[in-house]
Amino acid sequence: MSLEQLDQVLASAPPLPPDPQPIVTDELLLRRFIGPEAHHYMEIFYEAQARSPDKPFGAVRAWSWPAALLFLPWALYRKMWLFGGSMTMVGIVLTLLFPPASTPIGLGLAVVTGFIGNRVYLQFAAGKIAKLKAISASEEELLARVQHFGGVSSLGAWFGVIVIVFASLSAFAAALTAGSR
């Protein structure tokens, strides 16, 4: 076979199909970012999206018991470090400023975090995904970053529990000291 004949055979051969690329949808990214219990948060998101397709996060109307009852461990478990820390600091500052109203302040913050917890988490996840999309060069890199920055932190949850236990013990000791005077 001559070189000309080989060129003709190669030219007439069908091209090789391109390597299959992963199809990365926003839903897949959100599910992967959320990690455990993604189905729960996706149901909330779909319901809100059905109510308001243009602004689904504003339509989130789902109560979050974990955010209401164990806010700090929940927020840290979901890797919302800034939100968890800032809401905790708001509670501490308000309690220090208005000690007689500490119980209503705590209950009020529990109600607020219960109402806004799911919305804030879904907005946090979508915002983080948007940032990761902007800095990722490929879908594979994006998936790897979402996997790394998303998900949950058991260590964060335990840290939140420890903070609550020590804060409760400190408040109890302060109350005992004030009562013995």
Secondary structure, DSSP 8 states (H G I E B T S, - for coil): --HHHHHHHHHHS------------HHHHHHHHH-TTHHHHHHHHHHHHHH-SS-GGGG-----HHHHHSHHHHHHHTT-HHHHHHHHHHHHHHHHH-GGGHHHHHHHHHHHHHHHHHHHHHHHHHHHHHHHHHH-SSHHHHHHHHHHHSS--HHHHHHHHHHHHHHHHHHHHHHHHHHT-
